[in-house]
């Protein structure tokens, strides 16, 4: 095959709501371009892009997949992404290296949350957008309704190119509004072309007017032609669509059915003819917000690693895009994050899981290289002496935390090792070994996300685990001032042990122990003061109510006694511990629970629901603020006990149909209400038993 040039490459990211048919569309494009010899279906587990065993088992995409095809001498790198919110990290990775976003819409369901979020992500990334309204083989699909929703949601840039011919409730063909042709499809997905039937001319003209009005917006010359009643030629229209897509003034709409391959050939034609190449945007953003010029003929080669896969057999696989220059397999590039030199000995293109070794990749192309051990997702590799760093992917932070419990004893090391590998490929996953609660905890974007992690731990790394609610790190403190005495006396032949202290305990201002001494007359020698303090600090690790660490404690050593021979540091440590147990039990001890600050961003219409839910969780609403750059949304700020927030990710998603987002961070401890404290103490006693 001849060498692929930058001008021949189109990087397309398929995004949209889960179940809108993104993988089926990729499959149809692969089949029509002869990159695949069969038309796979996600429900049958035989698609090119959904090749992971978890995807096959569940019947939907869990990770981004690459599927390059050749169409009329144009290489189209299709990036198929998951539509479920739990896997938005994969969607963001695909958008980061795509030059165009193709948003799939279900012709029956219309504009769903996933499509709106996809539009927002693509807009934030600054890449052109277009739509494929899918599933017109379903008699309940409705073009006029869905197109109206697109216009309402995304504005005047939305314009039709291919629309369905509908007779009754059935689609009998499609109308090409640029060429003013009618397409009728047979059972193989091939179409015959003809003139638009007379009865469909009114609807064709109606939508053609919408298209040409959008085309006219792209230049003054075309505006004059349009309003002057002059004919805009096909070449002018296609060039205007091309320029409008680049500028963001046109978001073309193409209709069809991926399963029946209706409209897919036309979609490929439009992508090849009108979608921009990598260098059309002329600049990329750096990590510090500066512009980096990009050009196909740049002598400096630089790559951006946008995805990592921890393959248990092949090892670490780094997916990258060539941002500038040309990459070949004789090069050694420097990682500007780690400083490591990485050899590019074996470069691959990848279609699903099938790798094809290549010698070179041009600017704008996407490839894979294995075993770059010092390179991670979001790293930049370059031949330049300058520390070029392309803008990293902004991943959402995970707030759904669960504790991992091994089903087999002694599997903790295997679990940690497996999760560490998964962390390399999933930047929306977090892992901690909590020393206080003695639990291994993982945090993800939702319950499906964490369920997939558990399945991967079993299938890839041979360790079975259960997920349970994480323990909460409570604290204890006192509210009253008391005096207490502790005496440790032991005689067992030879030297005995003797330590005697009298201590005043009261609530302290500092978080830990505030220790003072007001001993007079040498009743306790100064040399034993540190031992008393150390004994109290050690005792504070366990409170008298439920065994949680004690905070905000002030202790004053005011008296005691000692023995010339039998007193020792150990004896005074033990005496201090006895005084602690005696005193704290009488000092009105209380349970403190951790409180977090919640910032939930939700549509205006849902603010009441969110506030009601916060109140049910024993939270306090602090206020509401409009979001300047997000019309129709408000931020609800509140303080909520952490123990009440373990399922908030699922609840907010259900309340807002996925439109809401939130952050939740620990701020401080405060006293738990009596009924809650009693429950905490009862559970702690049960655990000890």
N, C-alpha and C positions, 0 to 999 in steps of 0.2 A: 504494500500500500504506500502511496506517496506520502511525503511528510505533511503533517497537519500544521497549518499556519494559524496565527492568532485570529485573523479575520474570519476563519472558518468555524470558530468555536462559539457555542451558545451554552451558558450554564444556567439551567432552569431548576428552580426549587419548587416541588409540588407541596403546597401547604393547604390547610383548611381543617374543617371540623372532622372529627373521627367518624368514619363510615361514609364519607362523601365520595369515595372511590378513587383516591389518589394512587394506591398500588395497582388497582385495575387499569387505570389510565396509563401508568408506566408500562404495564404488561402489554396493553394494546399497541403502544408506541414501539416497544421492542419487537412485537410480532410483525407489525406492518413494515418495519424497516429491516426485517429478516435478521435481527440480532438474536432472536429466539425462534425456535422452530415449533413452539406451541403457545397457546394462549392460556396462561395459568390463571387460577382463581384463588384469592386469599382463603375462601371457605374450604378449598380442597387442599391447601397447604403445599401448592406446587408452583408458587410464583418465584420469579428471579430475585425480587427485592426482599421478600419476607422469607429468608432462608434460615434464620436462627431457630433452633428447636423450640424455644419459648414462643416465638411468633407463630410457628406452625401449629403448636398446641392450642394457642389462644385464638388464632384466626384474625389477628390484626397486628399492625406494625408497632414495634417497640423501639426501633432504632432507625436512624437515617441510613439509606443505602444508595450506592451509586449505580447508575445504569446508562452508560454511554451508548448512543446509536448514531449511525451515519444516515443522513437524509439529504439527497441531492448535493453531495460534496460538502455538507455542513455536519460537523460533529456536535451533537447535542448531548451534553452531560446532564442527564436527568438525576436529580437528587430527590429521592422519595423519602418523606418524613412522616413520623407518627402524628395523628391528630388528637390523641388524648392528652389532657393537660398534665398528666403525671410525667410525660416524656417531652415536655416543651424544650428541654435542653438540646435534644436532638434536632428539633425544628430550628432553633436559634443557630446551631452550628451550620445547618444547610443554608440558611438565609445569609449567614456571614460571608460565604464564598460564592453565592449565586450572583448572577448579574441580572436576573429576572425572577420574579415570584409569580407562579401560576397558582391561583387560588381556586380550589375545586369546590363547587357548590352542588348540593343535592337538589335536583330539579323538583323534587316532591317536598322536601323539608324547607327549602329556601335558605335564607341567610341566617345561619346559626352562630352561636358564640365563637366557635373555633374559627369561622371565617372572619369575624370582626377582629379577633385577636391577631389572626394571621396578617390582616391588612395593617394593623398597628405595628406589628413587628417589622414588616417589610418597609413601612414608612420610616420607622426609626432607623433602619439600616440604610435608607436612602436608595433603595433599588426600585425599578419599575414594577408595576403590578398589572396582572391580567386575570381573566376569569374563564374557567371552563365549567359551564352548567351541565352537569352529568345526569345520567339515568333517565334520558328521554324515552327509553324503552318501557318505562313505567307509565301506565295510562293515567296515573294520578299526578304526573309531573305537569306543572303549569308555568309556561314561559312568561306570560305577561305579568303575573303576580311576582315571580322571582326577580325579573328584570326591574320591576318597580321597587322592590326591596333593595336591590343593589344601588339604584339611583338615590333612594332615600338615605341609605347608610353611608354611601361613599361619594356622592356628589356627581357633578356634571362631567367628570372625566370618564365615567362609565359609558361606553358606546358599543352598540352591537355590530358584529361582523358576520356571524353565521347564526341564523335563527331557525326554529323548526317550522315546517309546514304541517299544520294541524287540521285534520278533518274529523269532526266529531270530537272524540277524546283521544284519537290515535294520531301519532306522528307518522306521516307518510313520506317525509323527506325533509330536506333542509334548504334554506335560501341563503346564497352567498350575496351579501349586499354590496360588495365592492364590484364583483363581476356581473351582478344581476343575473345569476344562474340558479337553477334548481338542481339539487342532488337527490337522487333516489338510490337507496342502498339495497343490495341483495343479502342473502343469508351469510355470505362469506365476508361481508363488510366492505366489499368493493362497491363503488358508486358509478352510476351513469349520470351524465351531465346533459342538461337541456334548458330550454327557455322556461321562465317562470310562468305557470298557468295563469290565465286571465283572472281567475277568482282569487288568486293570492297576491295580485299586484297592489291592491290597496294597503295590505299589511306590510308588504315589502317596501312600498314608498314611504309609509309612516316611519318605519325604523331606519330606512336609508336617510331620511331627513335628519334623524337624530345623529347618525354616523357622520354625515357630511357637515353638520353644524359643528361637531367636535373637531373634524378635520380642518375646517375653516379657521378654528381658533389657533392653529399652529403657526400661521404666518399672515402678514398683512395682505400679501398678494392673493392667497387663497380666500381670505375674507372678502376681498373686493370681487373676486370671481363668483363666490357663492351668493353674495347679496346682489350682484349684478346679473344673476341668472345665467352665467356662463358655465359650461360643462367643465368639471374637474376630471382630468384624465385618470385612467387607472394608475399609471406610473406616478402621477402627482399624489394620488390618494395613498398609495403604498408608501411613498417616501414620507408623506405627512404622518401616516400611522407610525412609521419607524421613528421619526423625530419626536412625535408626541409621546410615544412610549418612553423614550430616553428622558424627555423633559418632565414626564409625569402628568402631562395634560390629557393623555389618552390611556384609558385602561380598557383594552378590547375585551369583548365578550364573545365567546365561541360556544355553541351548544352541540351536544351529541350524547352518545352512550358508549362508555368505555367497553362494556361487556359485548355490545354488538359491533363495536369499532365504528360507529357512526360519528362523523365529524373529526375523527382522530387524524386522518390523512390531511385534512384541511388545516388542522391545528399545527401539524408538523410543517406544512408549507408556510404558515404565518410565522412560526418560530424561526425557520430558516431564512425567510425573506425580511422580516421586520424586527425581530428581537435584537437588542444591541450586544456587541461583543464586550469582553472584559475592559478593553482600553477606551471604550466610549465615555466612561466617567472621568477619565484623565487623571484623577487623583485617588489615593487611598488615605485614610486617616491613621495617624500614628497613635501609640499608646498615650502620649501626652497631648493629644489633640491637634498636632501639627499636620499639615498636608504633605503627603509624599507623592511626587509625580510618578505616574506609571506609563510605560511605553513599551511596545513590542520589541523595538530595536535597542532597548537599554542594554548596555554591556555588563551591567551588574545583575547577577541572578539572585533573586530572593524568593523564599517560600514562606507561606503561613500555614502552620499545622492547625487544622480545625477540628480534628477528631482523632481519638486513640481507641484502638480495640485491643483488649488483652486476650489474645487467642491462646488457649491452653496448649495447643500443638505448635503453632508457628511462632508464638511469642508476641511481643509488642508490635502492633502495626500502626503506623502514623499516616493518616490521610492528610494531604496537603494540596494547596493551590499554588501554582507558579505565579507570583505577583508581578515580577519583572524579569526580563531577560529570558534565557533558555537554559533548561536543566539537562545535563547529560550524565551518563553513568561513570564518567571518569572524574567527576568533581568531588571536592571536599568542601563542605560549607560549615560556617561557624554559627553556633547557636548563640544569639545575642543575649539570651537570658542566663544560660549556664556557662557560656564561654567555651563549651566543648566543641571539638572538631568532629564532624559527622561525615563519614564516607557514603556517597550515593551509589554504591556499587550495583545494587539491583533495584531498578525502578519498575513499578508495575502500573498498568491501568487495571481497574477492577469493575466487573459487572456482576452485581450481587456478591457472590463469594468466589467467582471465577477470576483468577488473576492472569494477566497477560504481560509478560516482560517486554519492556521497550527500552530503546537506547536513549531517546531524548523526549522531552516534553516542552512545548513552547509556552510562551507567556499566556496566561489565562487558562491553561489546561489543569486538570485535576488528576492526581495520582496517589499511589500508596508506596511506602517503603517500610521494610520490616527491620526490627531490632535496632532502632535508634534509642539506645538505653538512656541517654542523657537528655532526651527531648520529650516534651510533654505537650498536651493540647494548649493552644494559644501562643506557642513559641514561634519565633521568627528565625529562619536559617538564611544566611547570606554569604556571598563572596566579598561583600563590601567591607572595608576597614571601619566604616561607621557603624555605630550601634543602632541599626534600624530595628524598630519594634512596632509591628502593626497593631492596631487597636484590638484588644482582646475581646472575646465574647462575654457579654454581661449576662451571667446565669442568674436565675432566681434562686433565692436562698431557701433551703428546705426547713420546714418547721414541724413536720410530723415525725415525732420521735418515738421509737419503740425499743424495748430491750430485747437482746438476742440471747436465747437460752439454748445451749446445745442439748440435743437429744441423747448424745453419748458422752459419758464423762471423759475429760481429758482432751476434748476437741477444741478448746479455746484457741490454741495456737493455729490450728488449721483454719478456724473461722477468721481470725485476725489476718492471716496470710491471704485468704480468699477475698476478703473485703478490701484489703489493700490493693489487690489486682483490679477489683471492680472500681475502686476509686480513681484509678488511672483513666478509665474510659468513661466514667460518669461523674461529671463535675457538679451535678445537683444532688449528690449523695454525700453524707457526712458520717463520720465514725468516731466514737470516743470510748475509751476505757475509763469509766468513772470510778476513781479510787474510793470515793466516799460511799457510794451506794453499792460498790463492788459489782457493777453490771457493765456488760458490753452493750453500747447503744448505737443504733443507726438512725439517721434522720433522712427523710425523703420528701418528695412533693405530693405524696398521697398513698392511699392503701394499696392500690394496684402496683405502684412503683416499688414499694417495700416487699410486696408479695413476689414480684419478679426477681428481686435481689435474693430472696430466700430460695427460690427455684434455681437460680444460677449457682448459688453456693452448693446446692445438692448435685446438679447435673455436671458442673465444671470441676468442682473441687471436692466432691464426695463427702460433704458434711451436712447433716440434717439439723435444722434448728427450728425452734418455735419463737414467735414474737409475742411478747407480753407487755403490758403497760409498764413504763419505767418507774422506778421508785423515786419519790420526791425527796430532795435533800432538805428536810425540815431542820429547825434549830430550836433550842430552848433558852430561856432566860428567866430572871426573877424580877418581881415587882416590889418587894418589901425589903427593908433593912433588918437583919437579924444578927445575933451574936451566937457563935457556935464554938464548941470545944472538941478537940481531938487528942486522944492520948494513946500512944502505942507503947506497950510495955510487955517485954517478953524475957523470961529468965530460963535458960536451958543449959546450965553448967558453963563455967567460964564467963566470958563477957556476955552480958545480956543486951537487950535493945530498949532504949528509952527515948521517947520524943513526946513533947507535950506542947500544944499550941492553942491559943484562944484567938479567934479571928472574927472580925466584923464583915459580913457580906452585905453588899447593897448593889442596886443597879448601877452599871458603869456607863460612861459616855463613849469610850472607845470600843471598837468591835470585839477585841479579845479581852485579855485580863489586864486590869489596872491594879498593880500590886503596890501596896505601901506598907510601912512598918512604923509603929509608934511605941515600940517596946521601951520601957524605962527600967533602969536598975539592972540591966543585963540578965533579966530572967530567961531570955533566949539569946545566946551569943550571936553576934553579927555573922559569924562564919556559917551559921545554919539558915540565914535568910534566903539565900539562893535555892537551898534544898526545899524550903517551904513553897517558894514560888514555883519551882519545877513540879512539885507534887500537885499543886493546884492546876497547873497547865495540863498535866497529863490527865488529871481527873475530869477536866472540862471536856474531854473528848466524848464523854458519855454523860448525858443528863439524867436526872432522877425520875423523870416522868416516862419517857419512852426511849431513852438511850441515845437521843440525838445530841450533837455537839452543843455546848453552852456558849453563848456570846454575851457581850455587854455586861461583864461581871467586874465589880470592884471589890477587892479584898484587902483589909487592913489587919496586919498581925499586931495585936496590941499587948499580948501577954502570953505566958507559958512557963515552962520550967525545963530543966535539963539535968543530966547526971554526968558527973565528971568523967566517969569511965564508960558507962553504957550508951551515952548519946552518940549518934552518928547521923550522917546526912540521910541515909536510908530510913532511919527511924523517924526523922522529922518529915521526910517525904510522905511516909505512911500516915503520920499523925495529921498532916495537912489534908490528906485524902479523906480521913475519917471526919475531920471537921467540915469538909466540903459536903459529904453525904448527909451529915446531921443538919447543917445550916440550910442547904438548898431546899430540902424537903419542907422546911418551915418558912421559907422566904417567898411564898406564893409563886411557885414556878409556873410558867406558861409555855405553850407551844407557839413558835413563830413559823409562819408559812411564807415561802417565796412569792413575791408579787412581780408580775411582768407588765411592761408597757405595750399596749396593743395599738397599732395604727392600721385600721382597715379602710381600704379604698373601695367604695361601692357606688353603684348608680343611685341617684337621688331618691328614686322610688323605693329603695330598699333600706334607707337609713333607719326607719322605724323598726324594721325587723331585726336589724343588727343590734340596735340599742336594747330591744327587748331580750335578745339572746344574751347580750353582755350582762344584763341584770340577773338573768337566770343563773349565770355562772358566778354570781356574787361579785361582779365587777362594778366599778364606778366609772361612769362616762365623764370625761374631763372636758370635752368640747367637740365641735365639728368645724371643718374648714373646707371651703371650695378648693378644687384642684385647678390651678391656673391653666395648665396645658392639657386638661382633660375635661372637656365640656360635658356637663350632665353627671359628673361624679363628685362625691364628697369623701373627705377623710374623717372617720370617726376615731377619736382618741380616747382611750380608756385604760384603767389599771385593773388587772384581773389576776386572781391567784393562779399560779402555774398548774396546780393540780386539776383545775377545771378546764384546761385548754388542750388536753391530749388529743381530742378529736376535732379541734376547731377547723383544721384544713378541710375535712370532709363536710362539716356543717356549713361553713361559709360557701363552699362550692355548691352545695345543695340549695342554700338560700338564694344565691345570686346566679344560679345556672352557669357558674364558671366565670362570671364577669368580675367578681370581687377578688381582691388580693390583700395580703396583710403582712406586717412584720410584727414580731413579738419577742421582746428581749427582757431579761431579768433586770429589775431595778433595785429592789430592796426586800427586806423581811419585815413583816408586821404580824401582830398577834392574831392567831386564829380564833374564830368564834368558839365558844364553849362546846356546842354540839360537834363541831368539826374536830376540835382538839380531842374530845372523848373518843371519837371514831379512830383518830390517828393513834392514840395510846392503845386502844383495843387491838388494832391491827399489829402494832409493834410487839405487844405481848404475845399475840398469836404466832408471830414469826419466831419469837424466842422459844416458844413451846415446840 
